Amino acid sequence: MRIFQSVTQKIVYVSLILFTIPMILPAQTLSQILGTQTERTLIAQESQVRVDKVVTQTRAMEDQYRATLKEIDGLLIYNKLLELQIENQERVKIDLEQSIANVAIVNRQIVPVMTRMISSLEQFISLDVPFLNQERTNRVNGLKELMSRQDVTVAEKFRKVTEAYQIENDYGRTIETYKDTLEVDGAFLELDFLRIGRIALMYQSVDGKISGVWNQRTASWDDASDQRNQIKLG
């Protein structure tokens, strides 16, 4: 009887141990799973923050890109209007050339027209993107002086005036770099300029530390030091 009781007690103890072990092990495993899940959640939250930041930056860049495209569209329209004006002047030139046979009539008609053309060109340059200012101003002043000379024929004067218009027209179709002096923050600096037709005009100092871009809407220079690498590549 005692032997039976001893065996029975052992069986009960073993059963309790076997019953308890599965309860302990899942609890430990569940804790580990929850810890891992929490870590994954934190990583996912950090990743989402980074994604949101990239999305915000991307939207800002898209807005800036759209604004730039809108400004370029306006400048293209402006350039087209200039080309139409030049084409109109070309038609005037053709009409006048057909009348050169009668010198007296030509002198009475073409001289006032050329004078107005020079004045219009001077006004246009003053309102245009300010590239090669000295060169373009000197060209207009040369035309004014030419008009007062008696030793130059009317035909030659007319050729010079239309040539100046053609030069201005070509500026809208070309890209060039040149050096010029500009007052920046109260100091006159020698700068490298980049002109893209009449769409864009920008400058950069020789050391690359100072950059600027012309704002046609405000008729002033905007600081573009944050874009100096792009300007340098240009």
C-alpha positions as CSV (number, residue, x, y, z in Angstrom):
1,M,0.0,0.0,0.0
2,R,2.8,2.4,0.9
3,I,4.6,1.5,-2.3
4,F,1.4,2.4,-4.2
5,Q,1.1,5.7,-2.5
6,S,4.7,6.6,-3.2
7,V,4.3,5.8,-6.9
8,T,1.1,7.8,-7.0
9,Q,2.8,10.8,-5.4
10,K,5.6,10.6,-8.0
11,I,3.1,10.5,-10.8
12,V,1.4,13.6,-9.5
13,Y,4.6,15.5,-9.2
14,V,5.7,14.6,-12.7
15,S,2.3,15.5,-14.0
16,L,2.5,18.9,-12.3
17,I,5.9,19.5,-13.8
18,L,4.9,18.6,-17.3
19,F,1.8,20.7,-17.0
20,T,3.8,23.8,-15.7
21,I,6.6,23.7,-18.3
22,P,4.3,24.5,-21.3
23,M,2.8,27.4,-19.4
24,I,6.3,28.9,-18.6
25,L,7.8,28.5,-22.0
26,P,5.0,30.2,-24.0
27,A,5.1,33.1,-21.6
28,Q,8.8,33.6,-22.2
29,T,8.3,33.2,-25.9
30,L,5.4,35.7,-25.9
31,S,7.5,38.3,-24.1
32,Q,10.3,37.9,-26.7
33,I,7.7,38.2,-29.6
34,L,6.2,41.4,-28.0
35,G,9.7,42.9,-27.6
36,T,10.6,42.2,-31.2
37,Q,7.3,43.6,-32.4
38,T,7.8,46.8,-30.4
39,E,11.3,47.2,-31.9
40,R,9.8,46.7,-35.4
41,T,7.1,49.2,-34.7
42,L,9.7,51.8,-33.7
43,I,11.8,51.1,-36.8
44,A,8.7,51.5,-38.9
45,Q,7.8,54.8,-37.3
46,E,11.3,56.1,-37.9
47,S,11.1,55.0,-41.5
48,Q,7.8,56.7,-41.9
49,V,9.2,60.0,-40.5
50,R,12.0,59.8,-43.0
51,V,9.6,59.1,-45.8
52,D,7.4,62.0,-44.8
53,K,10.4,64.3,-44.8
54,V,11.4,63.1,-48.3
55,V,7.8,63.6,-49.5
56,T,7.7,67.2,-48.1
57,Q,11.1,68.0,-49.7
58,T,10.0,66.5,-53.0
59,R,6.7,68.5,-53.0
60,A,8.7,71.7,-52.3
61,M,11.0,71.0,-55.2
62,E,8.1,70.3,-57.5
63,D,6.5,73.6,-56.5
64,Q,9.7,75.4,-57.2
65,Y,10.1,73.6,-60.6
66,R,6.5,74.6,-61.6
67,A,7.2,78.2,-60.6
68,T,10.4,78.2,-62.7
69,L,8.6,76.7,-65.7
70,K,5.9,79.4,-65.4
71,E,8.6,82.1,-65.3
72,I,10.4,80.6,-68.3
73,D,7.1,80.5,-70.2
74,G,6.6,84.2,-69.6
75,L,10.1,85.0,-70.8
76,L,9.6,82.9,-73.9
77,I,6.5,84.9,-74.7
78,Y,8.5,88.1,-74.1
79,N,11.2,86.8,-76.5
80,K,8.5,85.9,-79.1
81,L,7.1,89.4,-79.0
82,L,10.6,90.8,-79.5
83,E,11.1,88.6,-82.6
84,L,7.7,89.8,-84.0
85,Q,8.9,93.4,-83.5
86,I,12.1,92.6,-85.3
87,E,10.2,91.0,-88.1
88,N,8.0,94.0,-88.4
89,Q,11.1,96.2,-88.6
90,E,12.4,93.9,-91.3
91,R,9.3,94.5,-93.3
92,V,9.8,98.2,-92.9
93,K,13.4,97.8,-94.1
94,I,12.2,96.0,-97.3
95,D,9.6,98.7,-98.0
96,L,12.2,101.4,-97.5
97,E,14.8,99.7,-99.7
98,Q,12.3,99.7,-102.5
99,S,12.2,103.5,-102.3
100,I,15.9,104.2,-102.4
101,A,15.8,105.1,-106.1
102,N,14.4,108.5,-105.3
103,V,17.0,110.0,-103.0
104,A,15.0,113.1,-102.1
105,I,12.0,111.1,-101.0
106,V,14.1,108.6,-99.2
107,N,15.9,111.4,-97.2
108,R,12.6,112.8,-96.1
109,Q,11.1,109.5,-95.2
110,I,13.8,107.2,-94.0
111,V,15.8,109.6,-91.8
112,P,12.9,110.1,-89.3
113,V,12.2,106.4,-89.4
114,M,15.8,105.5,-88.6
115,T,15.8,108.1,-85.8
116,R,12.7,106.5,-84.3
117,M,14.2,103.0,-84.7
118,I,17.3,104.1,-82.8
119,S,15.2,105.6,-80.0
120,S,13.1,102.4,-79.8
121,L,16.3,100.3,-79.7
122,E,17.7,102.4,-76.9
123,Q,14.5,102.1,-74.9
124,F,14.3,98.4,-75.5
125,I,17.9,97.9,-74.2
126,S,17.1,99.9,-71.0
127,L,14.2,97.5,-70.3
128,D,15.8,94.3,-71.4
129,V,17.9,91.8,-69.5
130,P,21.0,93.7,-68.6
131,F,23.7,91.8,-70.4
132,L,26.6,93.4,-72.2
133,N,25.2,96.8,-71.2
134,Q,28.3,98.8,-72.2
135,E,28.7,97.2,-75.6
136,R,25.0,97.6,-76.5
137,T,24.9,101.2,-75.2
138,N,28.0,102.1,-77.2
139,R,26.3,100.6,-80.3
140,V,23.3,102.9,-79.9
141,N,25.5,105.9,-79.2
142,G,27.4,105.1,-82.3
143,L,24.2,105.1,-84.4
144,K,23.2,108.5,-83.0
145,E,26.6,109.9,-84.0
146,L,26.4,108.3,-87.4
147,M,23.0,109.9,-88.1
148,S,24.6,113.4,-87.8
149,R,27.5,112.7,-90.2
150,Q,27.1,114.2,-93.7
151,D,29.9,112.1,-95.2
152,V,27.9,108.9,-94.8
153,T,25.1,107.9,-97.2
154,V,21.6,107.3,-96.1
155,A,21.9,103.8,-97.4
156,E,24.9,103.1,-95.1
157,K,23.2,104.7,-92.1
158,F,20.1,102.5,-92.8
159,R,22.4,99.4,-93.1
160,K,24.0,100.1,-89.7
161,V,20.6,100.6,-88.0
162,T,19.2,97.4,-89.3
163,E,22.4,95.6,-88.5
164,A,22.1,96.7,-84.9
165,Y,18.5,95.3,-84.8
166,Q,19.8,92.0,-86.2
167,I,22.4,91.8,-83.5
168,E,19.8,92.3,-80.9
169,N,17.6,89.7,-82.5
170,D,20.4,87.1,-82.5
171,Y,20.9,87.6,-78.7
172,G,17.6,85.8,-78.2
173,R,18.9,82.7,-79.9
174,T,22.4,82.3,-78.5
175,I,24.2,81.2,-75.4
176,E,27.4,82.9,-74.3
177,T,29.8,83.5,-71.4
178,Y,31.7,86.7,-70.8
179,K,33.4,88.8,-68.1
180,D,32.1,92.1,-66.9
181,T,32.1,94.4,-63.9
182,L,29.1,94.7,-61.6
183,E,28.4,96.5,-58.3
184,V,27.6,93.9,-55.7
185,D,26.9,95.0,-52.1
186,G,28.5,98.3,-52.7
187,A,31.7,96.9,-54.3
188,F,32.5,96.7,-58.0
189,L,33.6,93.1,-58.8
190,E,34.8,91.4,-62.0
191,L,32.4,88.5,-62.6
192,D,31.9,85.7,-65.0
193,F,28.5,85.9,-66.7
194,L,26.4,83.2,-68.4
195,R,23.6,84.3,-70.7
196,I,21.0,81.9,-72.1
197,G,19.2,83.8,-74.9
198,R,17.0,86.3,-73.1
199,I,15.6,83.6,-70.8
200,A,18.4,83.6,-68.1
201,L,21.3,85.8,-67.1
202,M,23.5,84.8,-64.1
203,Y,26.9,85.7,-62.7
204,Q,29.5,84.1,-60.4
205,S,32.7,85.5,-58.8
206,V,36.0,84.2,-59.9
207,D,36.4,82.3,-56.6
208,G,32.9,80.9,-57.0
209,K,31.7,82.2,-53.6
210,I,29.3,84.9,-55.0
211,S,26.5,84.0,-57.4
212,G,23.5,85.9,-58.7
213,V,20.6,85.6,-61.2
214,W,18.7,88.4,-62.9
215,N,15.0,88.6,-62.0
216,Q,13.2,90.2,-64.9
217,R,9.9,90.6,-62.9
218,T,11.6,92.7,-60.3
219,A,14.3,94.1,-62.6
220,S,16.9,93.3,-60.0
221,W,19.6,90.7,-59.1
222,D,18.7,87.9,-56.8
223,D,21.3,86.1,-54.7
224,A,21.9,82.6,-56.0
225,S,24.8,81.5,-53.8
226,D,22.9,78.3,-53.0
227,Q,22.9,77.5,-56.7
228,R,26.6,78.2,-57.4
229,N,27.4,74.6,-58.3
230,Q,24.7,74.6,-61.0
231,I,25.8,78.0,-62.3
232,K,29.4,76.8,-62.4
233,L,28.3,73.7,-64.4
234,G,26.4,76.0,-66.8
